[in-house]
Amino acid sequence: MQRVVIDQRLQVFYENAPWPLLYDRLDFYDVINRIVWQVRCGERIYLEEAKLR
């Protein structure tokens, strides 16, 4: 029963989605093999975390 209610609410949400959900941005990063660096969420790049091999 609970699953049915959740599915119904999700269906209403998807049919009436607010505009920010219609925009999905992908971030692409290219790093040479000489750099050790981990991508972080939030689109911020902290260069002090990057290190040379």
Helices and strands as residue ranges (DSSP letters): H 2-15, G 19-22, E 35-36, G 47-49, E 51-52
